[in-house]
């Protein structure tokens, strides 16, 4: 199992979401940390990954023991430019 760490910006992003979306994102991150499941793709042109949870995205980096969430929010044209 990997440890999930949120940047301060990602924590603020998560707190601003509706409770249903927040719960879905926490469940998806936990499932990925435990057994590696989820809709994950590597980002093009930069290091990192994105996790798709419905209309929301989590942009993160990871190593062998840690998942570092950098951005959490609704998919929009500005989602990937923010990081």
C-alpha angles and dihedrals in degrees: 000000000000126000116246116220125182123204113230089255092051091048090053090047091052093047091053094057126094113268094250092054092044092053092047091051093048091049092048093048091048092050090050092048092050104041109359097250124143144085098292129164132173114247117249117238097007139053119268142058140256127221118204118213106173107293093346130087133203114201111201148159124217144190131183095292108017141058111201112198110208103173134015122183152103117307109260137145089269097050098095095035092061095072 
